[in-house]
Amino acid sequence: MKVLLIFGLVAVALADVTRFEGDKVLRLKPVLNEHVKVIRELANSVQLDFWTPESAEQVTVGISVDIRVPAMYLDMAFTVLQQSGMQLDVFIDDVQEAVDRQIENKGSPRAHSYTKYNTWSEIESWMNSMATSNSDMISKEVIGNTYEGRPMVVLKIGKKSGSTKPAIFMDCGFHAREWISHAFCQWFVNEAVTTYGSDSQITSLLDQMDVFVLPVFNVDGYNAFNAHLKTRSRNAGTSCLGTDPNRNFNAGWCTIGASTNPCSETYCGTAPESEIESKNLADFIRKNKSIIKAYITIHSYSQLLLFPYSYTYDLAADHDELLEVAKGASSALRSLYGTVYTSGPGAPTIYPAAGGSDDWAYDLGVKYSYTLELRDEGQYGFLLPESQIKPTCEETMLAIKYIATHVQKNLY
């Protein structure tokens, strides 16, 4: 099933846009195997957009299922779901109204801001400017190009020194529609530079370690304002685009929670690192394996702080420490606005998913490997309003600083 949902900046960036009047996002609570069967059969009958989990195949008893249902299918969907006796709530009553609300400062000039969703061209200009104006703290490296030829840019942040320092690697924007993740990486870079010297945690971190930040992983998808999960590569023999990059790494590749169907949102690709974006990231981390001590990947939504494993229910060798750090980071995050995160290994905490970058990094030897699923829990889903960028980034900074401080004190 190929579902192309275009939202957010598309509403103001393109003249001819897809509209979503009357579409609703439903939250389902399957508690019986029959409920799971009903959802999967419905997905085979009509075009649904799975927000969480990422595909019908990942629906299991006991999890929450958020799906966007186009207006034309609502009567059928409501009839089928209500007849099943499954719990059903409407979380977004009109998707187009939510799209329109997401970009709240429509009258502002299209310049870079840390409290709005910036375009790829704005982010690219911002990265160049940040590296130029903060040359004592930031350097820029292109780690490769995307399928469509755009640069994948890593910013290295840290106080320049004559020796090689241990490092943390953080990426955002694996999935094009996870707008808040891109916003956080930009926020982090700016916060790190502007608070160096006044924030003791940041100062200590950047004096003793470097932080590699990849603000936008799926550059092609973000540039196209395409909001499904996948990259923009062409799948031979089909009209479907791309691979889910977070199913494309060599970590239990394509065994569970991933699909061999090129039209599935969780398509794992033809082989591990078959996507050039995945290979560029993996090559960079492999090249710097000796110094990278933590890997943090920022996603949305669900308010989760996850760690390995997602491709197996087996516990990681460092499970106890990873859980302790995750709980501490979640507590630090909650201290600001009371936002509650759930912590735990990926498979039992959310759902099994093979081929993830966090599992791959951990198996490579990067001990502190974490995935954050940022706000919210479904009220807005991927359509998080710009008014929530600032509080989301502020609280997430506390979690990242907690993890970074632990890593800094426990180098290996």
C-alpha positions in Angstrom: 0.0 0.0 0.0 1.4 3.3 -1.0 0.1 6.2 1.0 1.4 9.7 0.3 0.3 12.2 2.9 1.5 15.7 2.3 1.0 18.2 5.0 2.6 21.0 7.0 4.7 23.4 4.9 3.0 22.1 1.8 0.0 24.1 2.7 1.9 27.3 2.2 4.7 26.2 -0.1 2.8 24.8 -3.1 0.0 26.2 -5.1 -1.5 22.8 -6.0 -1.7 20.8 -2.8 -3.5 17.7 -1.6 -6.4 18.6 0.6 -7.7 16.6 3.5 -11.1 18.2 4.3 -13.1 15.7 6.3 -10.3 13.2 6.8 -10.1 12.0 10.4 -7.5 10.3 12.5 -8.9 7.5 14.6 -7.4 5.8 17.6 -8.3 2.1 17.9 -7.7 -0.2 20.8 -7.7 -3.8 19.5 -8.0 -6.2 22.5 -9.0 -9.3 20.6 -7.4 -11.2 17.7 -10.6 -10.6 15.8 -10.0 -6.8 16.2 -6.5 -7.1 14.7 -8.0 -9.1 11.8 -10.7 -6.5 11.2 -8.1 -3.7 11.0 -5.9 -5.6 8.6 -8.8 -6.5 6.4 -10.0 -2.9 6.3 -6.5 -1.8 5.3 -6.5 -4.3 2.4 -9.9 -2.9 1.3 -9.3 0.9 1.4 -6.4 3.3 1.5 -5.5 4.0 5.1 -2.5 5.9 6.4 -1.1 4.3 9.5 0.5 6.8 11.9 1.3 4.3 14.7 2.2 1.6 14.2 3.7 2.1 10.8 1.8 -0.6 9.0 -1.2 -2.9 9.3 1.2 -5.8 9.7 2.5 -4.4 13.0 -1.0 -4.2 14.6 -1.2 -6.5 17.6 -3.5 -7.0 20.5 -3.1 -4.4 23.2 -1.5 -1.6 21.3 -3.0 1.8 20.3 -3.5 2.2 16.6 -3.7 5.6 15.0 -4.9 5.8 11.4 -5.8 8.6 9.0 -9.0 7.7 7.2 -9.9 9.6 4.0 -13.3 11.2 4.1 -14.6 9.0 1.3 -14.0 5.8 3.4 -15.2 7.1 6.7 -18.7 5.6 6.5 -17.4 2.2 5.6 -14.6 2.4 8.2 -17.0 3.4 11.0 -19.5 0.7 10.1 -16.8 -2.0 10.1 -15.0 -0.9 13.2 -18.1 -0.3 15.3 -19.6 -3.6 14.3 -16.4 -5.3 15.7 -17.1 -3.8 19.1 -13.5 -2.3 19.2 -12.9 0.9 21.2 -12.7 3.8 18.7 -11.9 7.4 19.4 -11.7 10.3 17.0 -8.4 12.1 17.8 -8.3 14.5 14.9 -11.7 15.4 13.6 -10.6 17.2 10.4 -7.1 16.7 9.2 -7.1 19.8 6.9 -8.0 22.0 9.8 -5.1 20.5 11.8 -2.8 21.1 8.8 -3.9 24.7 8.6 -3.3 25.2 12.3 0.2 23.6 12.2 1.8 26.6 10.5 0.6 29.2 12.9 2.8 32.2 11.9 1.8 32.3 8.2 2.4 36.1 8.1 6.1 35.8 9.2 8.9 36.1 6.6 10.3 32.8 5.4 13.5 33.1 7.3 15.1 30.6 9.6 13.5 30.4 13.0 13.9 27.9 15.9 10.1 28.1 16.6 8.8 27.2 13.2 9.1 24.4 10.7 11.8 25.5 8.2 12.2 24.4 4.6 15.1 22.3 3.5 16.6 25.4 1.7 16.4 27.4 4.9 18.0 24.6 6.9 20.8 24.3 4.4 21.5 28.1 4.5 21.3 27.9 8.3 23.9 25.2 8.5 26.3 27.1 6.3 25.8 30.3 8.4 26.2 28.5 11.7 29.5 26.9 10.6 30.8 30.2 9.3 29.8 32.4 12.2 30.9 29.8 14.9 34.1 28.5 13.4 35.6 28.0 16.8 32.8 25.7 17.8 31.3 24.2 14.6 32.7 22.5 11.5 30.7 21.1 8.7 31.2 17.8 6.7 29.2 16.4 3.8 29.0 12.7 4.5 27.6 11.8 1.1 24.7 12.7 -1.2 21.1 11.4 -1.2 19.4 9.4 -4.0 18.4 12.7 -5.6 21.9 14.2 -5.2 21.4 16.5 -2.2 24.1 16.7 0.5 23.8 15.0 3.8 25.5 17.5 6.2 26.9 16.7 9.6 27.7 19.5 12.0 30.5 18.8 14.5 30.1 20.8 17.6 32.7 21.1 20.3 35.5 23.3 21.6 38.4 23.0 19.2 41.4 21.2 20.6 44.6 19.7 19.4 43.6 16.1 20.2 40.8 13.8 19.1 37.9 13.8 21.6 35.3 11.1 22.2 31.9 12.0 20.6 28.2 11.6 20.5 26.3 11.2 17.2 22.7 12.5 16.9 20.5 12.5 13.9 17.0 13.9 13.1 14.5 13.5 10.3 14.8 9.8 9.4 11.1 10.1 8.4 10.1 13.1 6.4 6.8 13.6 8.2 8.3 13.8 11.7 8.6 17.6 11.6 9.4 18.1 15.3 12.5 15.9 15.0 14.1 18.2 12.4 13.2 21.2 14.6 14.9 19.7 17.6 18.3 19.1 15.9 18.3 22.8 14.9 17.4 23.8 18.4 20.1 21.6 19.9 22.9 23.1 17.7 21.8 26.7 18.5 21.4 26.0 22.2 24.8 24.3 22.5 26.5 27.2 20.9 24.7 30.0 22.7 24.8 28.5 26.2 28.4 27.4 26.0 30.1 29.2 28.9 26.9 29.7 30.9 25.4 26.2 31.1 27.8 24.1 33.1 26.6 20.8 31.5 26.9 22.0 28.0 30.3 23.7 28.7 31.7 20.5 30.3 30.3 18.4 27.5 31.7 20.5 24.6 35.1 20.9 26.3 35.6 17.2 26.7 33.5 15.7 23.9 32.3 16.5 20.4 28.7 16.1 19.2 28.1 15.1 15.6 24.6 16.3 14.5 22.9 15.3 11.3 19.9 17.7 11.2 18.1 16.1 8.3 18.7 12.5 7.3 15.9 12.0 4.7 16.7 15.2 2.8 14.9 14.2 -0.4 11.7 13.4 1.5 11.8 16.6 3.5 12.6 18.7 0.5 9.6 17.2 -1.3 7.4 17.9 1.8 6.4 14.3 1.5 5.1 12.9 4.7 5.3 9.2 4.4 8.1 7.4 6.0 10.3 6.4 3.1 13.2 7.7 1.0 12.7 8.8 -2.6 14.5 6.0 -4.4 12.7 4.1 -7.2 11.7 0.5 -6.6 12.2 -1.6 -9.7 9.1 -3.0 -11.3 6.7 -0.9 -9.2 5.3 2.6 -9.1 6.2 2.8 -5.4 8.9 5.0 -4.0 11.5 4.3 -1.5 12.5 2.3 1.6 11.9 2.9 5.2 15.4 3.8 6.2 14.8 2.7 9.8 14.3 -0.9 8.5 17.4 -0.7 6.2 20.2 -1.4 8.7 22.0 -4.7 9.3 20.2 -5.5 12.6 18.0 -8.5 12.2 17.4 -7.1 8.8 13.9 -7.8 7.4 13.0 -10.5 9.9 10.3 -9.0 12.0 8.3 -5.8 11.9 9.5 -5.1 8.3 8.1 -5.8 4.9 9.5 -7.2 1.7 6.7 -5.5 -0.2 8.2 -2.4 -2.0 4.9 -0.6 -1.6 4.7 -1.1 2.1 5.6 1.8 4.4 7.9 -0.6 6.3 9.7 -1.9 3.2 13.2 -3.0 4.3 14.9 -2.5 0.9 16.7 -5.1 -1.2 19.6 -5.5 1.3 21.0 -3.9 4.4 22.1 -0.3 3.5 20.6 -0.6 0.0 19.6 3.0 0.5 22.4 5.5 -0.2 21.3 7.6 2.8 21.6 4.6 5.2 25.0 3.7 3.7 26.3 7.2 4.1 25.3 7.3 7.8 26.6 3.8 8.5 29.9 4.5 6.7 30.4 7.7 8.8 29.8 5.9 12.1 32.0 3.0 11.1 34.8 5.4 10.2 34.5 7.1 13.5 33.6 4.1 15.6 36.6 4.4 17.9 35.4 7.8 19.2 31.6 7.6 19.0 30.4 6.6 22.4 26.7 7.3 22.0 24.1 7.3 19.2 20.9 9.2 19.6 18.2 9.2 16.9 15.3 11.6 17.2 11.8 10.6 15.9 8.1 11.3 16.7 5.6 10.7 18.0 4.6 8.7 21.1 6.7 10.2 24.0 9.0 7.2 24.3 12.7 6.8 25.2 13.8 3.5 23.6 17.0 1.5 23.5 18.0 -1.9 22.0 16.5 -4.2 21.1 13.7 -3.8 18.6 14.5 -6.7 16.3 14.4 -9.2 19.2 12.8 -9.5 22.6 16.2 -10.6 24.0 17.6 -8.0 26.4 20.8 -6.1 25.5 23.9 -7.0 27.4 23.8 -3.5 28.9 20.1 -3.5 29.6 20.2 -2.5 33.2 22.4 0.5 32.7 20.6 1.6 29.5 17.2 1.4 31.4 18.6 3.3 34.3 19.9 6.1 32.1 16.6 6.2 30.1 14.6 6.5 33.2 16.8 9.3 34.5 16.6 11.1 31.2 12.8 10.7 31.2 12.6 12.1 34.7 14.7 15.1 33.8 12.5 15.8 30.8 9.4 15.5 32.9 10.7 18.0 35.4 10.1 21.0 33.1 6.5 20.7 31.8 5.3 17.4 33.3 5.5 15.6 30.0 5.5 11.8 30.7 7.8 9.5 28.6 7.8 5.7 28.7 11.2 4.1 28.7 12.3 0.6 27.7 13.7 -1.6 25.0 12.0 -1.2 21.6 10.3 -4.5 20.9 8.3 -4.9 24.1 7.8 -1.1 24.7 6.4 -0.2 21.3 6.6 -3.1 18.7 9.2 -5.3 17.1 11.0 -3.7 14.2 14.0 -5.1 12.5 16.7 -3.1 10.7 16.7 0.0 13.0 19.7 2.3 13.2 19.8 2.2 17.0 20.0 -1.6 17.2 22.7 -1.5 14.4 24.8 1.1 16.3 24.6 -0.9 19.5 25.6 -4.1 17.8 28.5 -2.2 16.2 29.7 -1.4 19.7 28.2 2.0 20.4 27.0 1.2 23.9 24.7 4.1 24.6 22.2 3.9 21.8 18.8 5.6 22.2 15.7 6.5 20.2 13.5 9.4 21.3 9.9 9.6 20.1 9.0 13.2 20.8 5.6 14.8 21.5 2.8 14.0 21.4 0.7 10.9 22.2 -1.8 11.3 19.4 -3.8 14.5 19.8 -1.8 16.1 17.0 0.4 13.2 16.0 2.7 14.2 13.2 0.8 17.6 12.9 2.3 19.1 16.1 1.6 22.8 16.0 4.5 25.3 15.9 3.5 26.6 19.3 4.8 23.3 20.8 8.2 23.4 19.2 9.7 25.5 22.0 8.4 23.5 25.0 9.2 20.2 23.2 12.7 21.2 22.4 13.3 22.7 25.9 12.3 19.5 27.7 14.1 17.3 25.2 17.3 19.2 25.8 17.1 18.1 29.5 16.9 14.5 28.4 19.8 14.8 26.0 22.0 16.6 28.5 21.2 13.9 31.1 22.3 11.1 28.7 25.4 13.1 27.5 26.5 13.7 31.1 26.2 10.0 31.9 28.2 9.1 28.8 30.8 11.7 29.6 31.3 10.2 33.1 31.3 6.6 31.8 33.5 6.5 28.8 34.6 3.1 27.6 
